[in-house]
Every structure is written in structure tokens, then in C-alpha cells.
């Protein structure tokens, strides 16, 4: 690549923040403020402690954090310097790439010609190959990058994979032991225990924190990372797709799209739902009537159809004004954001209804009656007394909605009203792979990769949501 | 009773007007007919004359809300709002952008949708309730925990994978049923097995989970304790008391979706090539035929509102404590 030729380093970059990036940063700030707030209040800390004490929830939480890390790294976009002009100014490339792209650069760069199976060294289909003596032969051509280090001996592939797996496991094992010792030392330092003593009580499961689960989950993640570091750099571990892109790279990039849809949708709908729901329940009267009318009307349109109608319309607008966006990537990004808004509009009604019901109940509570008779303003009552008392409902619904939204993305992309076709997402991966099911031999790897990663994200999110609901739902806690 | 139903129907009118206004503004104000015409004709090499011609052919050449050129009522009726949106109220869907009569299409395509949806609903209900009863019977044991976790696992799989996987295994590997297609009468039975089975498997996770919660809520009530105290066996308690009382939330949950069965399922129908309303909608989306999408949005809302009214009525039928007033 010309980066090396021009003598520019990869870090000579110009930040290029997409719209969704801004919102993700905003979401990070919201989460940080919330965590900070919850840390200082015992009644908020207690349910979280309850959640993290459950083994399944703790393990899900760690895996979700790993997904979030990938998503965040993939949300730092910049443009790389392409060449240095004679007057000293630097020209930047058109494509904005993310920090994550930079980390997994080999995966992004090593594209083949077309399909190839996982760990393959040859293409999926036969082609005419010109031999050294000038004659033509019909055979499977060697891949440009997959197994290229094997040079002339593709038959050594199994030996090579085996030795790489062993090295990867060995290194991962060392790292896991090191991390276990560090965690044990840290835990021991807090309660002035020695290393051996701390390790022993971690093993026996003393105390509230399920250390064994934490270490097992970390080990699982570390082994996966180590395996992919040793294998994915020289093979296409999930094969390649129709245009030769590495499927492993695609499925990793899809994480961000899934997370954006799952979280930003909630972020954009929450202010509406909370404000309208509480207002309807607290003020009653005509305000209640109007708000109820709005959400009943919106919710009586089947949500898929409303999404379809809205997305189709937005697509027409975007397609008719192509000049507004300087790159395809920005256009796809704005489409993604629009999709989040539309999904938000269709999904706020449920939360709004619940909040209205809860506020109706709360406004009759003694402490709110007391506040009213003391002459506390309505705004203050809402923010100081009602809002904190409905936040658990908001939180439960947010985590429950997340997995549904990730799944919805795939379905909507199939229907043709999802994310932009140029955007990498699980929905688009499935959609592209679906048509290849009829091939012989069948091209299964794209589907499998999307399936495994989606299942992992949605399953952990569901398990986590279950724990959150159990911990925060007062009805369940009492019974 | 009759006055109650009438009043509920009256409540539905403002909501339908709201739905109509939303679709109207989405399809005509957010996007002018010019944009739609340009979309249909292809963004490139499109002349103003071609746009005008397309609009005239499809009846989009009128003013949106008010026609200055006409007098009296015609000033309001000779507009896009009247011809395209108000007429939806009398289920006059007009013709699609391709020129087909939408109402006729809907009447024809309704039956294949029902042929899939009704068996899926009934068998699915039976399976879900049976499994939920089983989990409720074994509540707190490892069977229950395993069932709940298996349920979460099933929920976490995208509907697309159920369909693709089912088609691959049942049709391509084992050749048990045809991969897709549809035909009327009894010969069509073989086409229905797989879509119905997949719809049931796809819904078993969430269904069982939901009914289990309902059963567990009932099981903790006082009358159940009384029933146990008088010596009734656990199975007797479950079937004679819990199931009967849990039927109220179950039934009302089911009634609300019955009218929507007409709409069919977007995914199932398009994957299996069933000529129902679901695939009709999908085809319209792919062809960007906005007239059909608009009609389906309105129809869906009407059916949903009917479902809500039926729910309220069924409440009073199954629960004598609720009186309509």
C-alpha cells in the first residue's frame, strides 16, 4: 500500500466522526453518569450486586462487554493520510476506517477472488489456470492469502493448523494463569489475604462474587482471541464471501451495526416515552387524552408495516438527494440512524403505556400528596419523586428491547427495509448467503458465522435481561 | 352489550382517522408524488414530461388537499387526499401502481394466508400450553430451569434461521416435503406442513415462557392453596383450577391477534412462495408499489382495532366479574 511508500505512518490521520459515532459517545457518557450515580446510592447498588452475584448473568455481562469493546473500537473513525504533497499539506483518503479496522487490518486487506470454504487454500470453484508450459488446466486455483505461508505444500495444512492451535492454546493458558493470579492478588490485597489463601477462597466460591465464573468466561474469550490471532491471520477461518471478503471480518464488523440498532434506538426513544408517559399519568385530564390518543394510534398500525412505510419514504428522500452526503459510508450511516429513529418511534408506545400506569398509581401516593400540599412545583415533583420511582421499569424494558432490536435488524434487512446494502450487518450477510443455499456444494459458512455471532450476542443479552428483570422488578422480588 | 359494542366502534373512528392521516403524511407530504414518480421511473434519464405522464396515469396529478379549479364539494373530492386516503374508509383500495385492483387481490390472497396462520395458531397454542403446564408442574426443579433456559435459547435465534434451517434439513437433505410452493385443496397439504411446523417451533420459546409466567402467577394465589389444602392432587389443581383461571389472560392474548391472521406472515410466506397477503406486501415493498403498502398499513390497523374490541368483549364473556358499563 502507498502508506509505506509515502513515508506516512498509519497514525497520521484525520478524525472523521459519523453521526452514529456521536450518538454512541453520548450514550457512553449517559452510561458513565448513571454508573457514577448508582455507585453513590446504596439502594441503586443493591440490585446490581444481586445481578452480578448470579453466575449466568455475570458471565453474560462479561461477554456483552467484549462485544461492546469491539463495537466501540469500531466506532472511532478516521481517514488515513494517503500522500504528502510538495507544499507539506497532507491528503487524506476517501474511505474512513475505524480503529478496529486498523487492528484487524490483515482480515480487511486479504480479499480473495470469490467464495472459499473455511480454512481453504483453494477457491470454491474451478477456473482455467495457465500452467508453466503454457497449457491450460481446469482446477481449483490457490488462494492469494488463505494458507499462502504454506507455499507449495498445501498438504501440510492440517499439520500447520494443529501446531497453530497448540501454540494458541499454550499462550492463552499462560495469559489466563497470569490474569487469575493478578485478580487473586487484587482480591487478596483488599482483604489482606495472601495469594494462596485468596486463590483458595476464589476456588471454593467464598463471598458474593462468582470468581470461578468470571475466570472461566475470561478464559473462554482469551482462548477465542488467541485462536483467531494465530489462525485468522493466515487462513480465512470462516471462509470468504462472494466478492472474496473474509467472512470473519464481516461478522466482526456486524457487531457494531447490531449494537447501534440495539442501543441507539432506545436512546432516541427514551426521552419521548419517559416525558409523555409521566405527563399523561401525572397531569391526567386532556393531556392524558391527547397522549393516549397518540400512542394508541401509533400502536394500532402493525409495527412492521409502519417501519416499512417510514423506511421506504426515507429511502426515497435519501436517494433523491445524493449530493448531501459526500461518501457512500456517510449515506449508509444516516440511513442507519434513520432506521434507529423509526424503530424508536414504533417501540416507544409500550414503555409509554407502562409509565403512564405507574405514574397514575404514584401520584396518589402519600409522599407525593404531601409534596403537593407543601406547594412543591409539578416539575420538581416529577423529576424528584416520580422519575426515580419509574426508572426500574425503564431499565427493564431497555435491556429486554435490546435483543429484540438486534433480531429485528436481520429480518428488516431481509425484507429490504433494513440497513443500507453497503453496510456490513448480519441481516445483509444472511440475505446474501440465503441465495447461495441452492449451490452444490452448499455455501454455508456466511450463514454459520452470522448465526453463531448473533446467537452469542442475543443469548447473552437475553440472559442478562432476565437477571436485570428479576433484580429490579419489585413484584418478583417479594414473591 | 350492543350499546357497549357500538360505543367501542365509535372510539375506533378517531384512531382510524389518525392512522389515515399518518399514512397520508408519510406517503404524500414527506414525499411528494414527484419523488415517487422519479423513483418508479428510475432516478436517471427522467424528463418532467415523463413524470407528469406517470402521475396522470396513476391519479397522482391532483392537488394534495384542496383543488382550486373545482367548485363546491368537488374542490375537496378531486384531490389526492380524498381519492387515495378517504376512500380507504370504505375499503376502496383503488388500484396498485402497476394497475391491478388491490381489493380483488386482497380477497384472493387472504385464503392462503389463513391456511398457514390458523393451523400455526391452534397447534402452536396447544404445544405452548402443554409445555408451560409441564414446566409449571415441575416448577423449581431442574426440569423447569432447563426448560426456561432452553426457552431463552430458542428466543435468541432469528426467525430467518428457523426458516432457512428448516428448509435445508427437511426439504434439501431429507426430501420430506417440497421446499416451497402452494396449491389449493387437499393436494396443498404437503406444502403447508413445513411452514406451519417452523412457525410453531419458532414461537415455542416465547409462547411457553409467557404462559409459564401466567400459570406461576395463578399458582401463588389463595384459591390454589385452598384447593391443595382440601386434598386435591397437584395435577387436579393444575387442570381444574389453574388452567381454568389462566385461560382468561391466555384467551384475551389470543383474541387480539385473530383478526391479524388475515395479514399473514411476511417472512414465512415469502420464503415458501405462498401467495398470501404477507408475500403480497413483501413483493410490493421490493417493487416499491406504495399504493399496496398504503392499503396494507390501513388494513392492518383496522384488523388490529377489531382485535382490541373483540378482546374487550371476550373479557366479559369469560370473566363474569367484569361488567360492561
Boltz contact constraints between the chains, C-beta under 6 A:
constraints:
  - contact:
      token1: [A, 296]
      token2: [B, 15]
      max_distance: 6.0
  - contact:
      token1: [A, 297]
      token2: [B, 15]
      max_distance: 6.0
  - contact:
      token1: [A, 297]
      token2: [B, 18]
      max_distance: 6.0
  - contact:
      token1: [A, 297]
      token2: [B, 19]
      max_distance: 6.0
  - contact:
      token1: [A, 300]
      token2: [B, 15]
      max_distance: 6.0
  - contact:
      token1: [A, 300]
      token2: [B, 301]
      max_distance: 6.0
  - contact:
      token1: [A, 300]
      token2: [B, 304]
      max_distance: 6.0
  - contact:
      token1: [A, 300]
      token2: [B, 305]
      max_distance: 6.0
  - contact:
      token1: [A, 301]
      token2: [B, 19]
      max_distance: 6.0
  - contact:
      token1: [A, 301]
      token2: [B, 297]
      max_distance: 6.0
  - contact:
      token1: [A, 301]
      token2: [B, 301]
      max_distance: 6.0
  - contact:
      token1: [A, 302]
      token2: [B, 300]
      max_distance: 6.0
  - contact:
      token1: [A, 305]
      token2: [B, 296]
      max_distance: 6.0
  - contact:
      token1: [A, 305]
      token2: [B, 297]
      max_distance: 6.0
  - contact:
      token1: [A, 305]
      token2: [B, 300]
      max_distance: 6.0
  - contact:
      token1: [A, 308]
      token2: [B, 285]
      max_distance: 6.0
  - contact:
      token1: [A, 309]
      token2: [B, 26]
      max_distance: 6.0
  - contact:
      token1: [A, 309]
      token2: [B, 293]
      max_distance: 6.0
  - contact:
      token1: [A, 309]
      token2: [B, 297]
      max_distance: 6.0
  - contact:
      token1: [A, 313]
      token2: [B, 26]
      max_distance: 6.0
  - contact:
      token1: [A, 313]
      token2: [B, 30]
      max_distance: 6.0
  - contact:
      token1: [A, 313]
      token2: [B, 31]
      max_distance: 6.0
  - contact:
      token1: [A, 316]
      token2: [B, 31]
      max_distance: 6.0
  - contact:
      token1: [A, 316]
      token2: [B, 35]
      max_distance: 6.0
  - contact:
      token1: [A, 316]
      token2: [B, 39]
      max_distance: 6.0
  - contact:
      token1: [A, 320]
      token2: [B, 35]
      max_distance: 6.0
  - contact:
      token1: [A, 407]
      token2: [B, 158]
      max_distance: 6.0
  - contact:
      token1: [A, 410]
      token2: [B, 158]
      max_distance: 6.0
  - contact:
      token1: [A, 410]
      token2: [B, 160]
      max_distance: 6.0
  - contact:
      token1: [A, 416]
      token2: [B, 285]
      max_distance: 6.0
  - contact:
      token1: [A, 416]
      token2: [B, 286]
      max_distance: 6.0
  - contact:
      token1: [A, 430]
      token2: [B, 160]
      max_distance: 6.0
  - contact:
      token1: [A, 451]
      token2: [B, 161]
      max_distance: 6.0
  - contact:
      token1: [A, 455]
      token2: [B, 156]
      max_distance: 6.0
  - contact:
      token1: [A, 458]
      token2: [B, 156]
      max_distance: 6.0
  - contact:
      token1: [A, 459]
      token2: [B, 156]
      max_distance: 6.0
  - contact:
      token1: [A, 462]
      token2: [B, 152]
      max_distance: 6.0
  - contact:
      token1: [A, 462]
      token2: [B, 156]
      max_distance: 6.0
